[in-house]
Each structure stands twice: as C-alpha cells, then as structure tokens.
Amino acid sequence: MARSLVIKVTAGSDDPERCNQAFTVAAAALASGVPVSLWLTGESAWFALPGRAKEFALPHAVPLADLFDAVLAGGRVTLCTQCAARREITVDDVIEGVRIAGAPTFVEEVTTEGAQALVY
C-alpha cells in the first residue's frame, strides 16, 4: 500500500509561517504523487470560506490560494466539525469540495495502514 499523508493545520493568519508550511507540504506531496488529506482546524478553519485564502499573505511564499487550489484539485480537504461550529460556518458556507467531518473521521484516516499524520 502506498504511503499517504494526513496533514492537520491548526494555524491561520495567527501563525502565518506554520500555516503556510502545512499547505506547502500538502501541495508538494501531491505533486510527488503522495495521497493527501488536509484538515483545517483552529484558525485555519476560516480558509474553508470563499476568498479567505486570497487574503493571506506571507513574504517569499507561494500564495496560499494557489496551494489551497492545488490541494483541492488533487487531494481531500476537511473542515473540523467543532471548529466550524465555533465559527458558525456551515456546509452551505464552504468552498465546493471541502467537507465537514469530525474526530472519528480523522482517527479513521490517521490509523489507516500506510498513513502518516503531520500536525502544523
């Protein structure tokens, strides 16, 4: 079985370097043929909303919107259920292709044979 990555990003604009690293690793892994599941938790939950990734800027980094588009196109993006609820984000609010799921789904993904979990 091929190795896959489950990447949980907990940071957003509050910690831009850590946030951008998660998206960069996810996009690089996909470009290398590695299956990726990216989880938006904490402050990164806001990126599930249209236009939010375009507002993010970090000098000397690939634009977050470009990285996010690459992950959406080639991987899976999940918004944490509790994180969405705390921010009053509903399934009707999120970008097409983003699903909302909780801890049981996360645990299922990270315990799948061949999966490697990374948390940023």
Order of alpha helices (4+ residues) and beta strands (2+ residues): beta-alpha-beta-alpha-alpha-beta-alpha-beta-alpha-beta
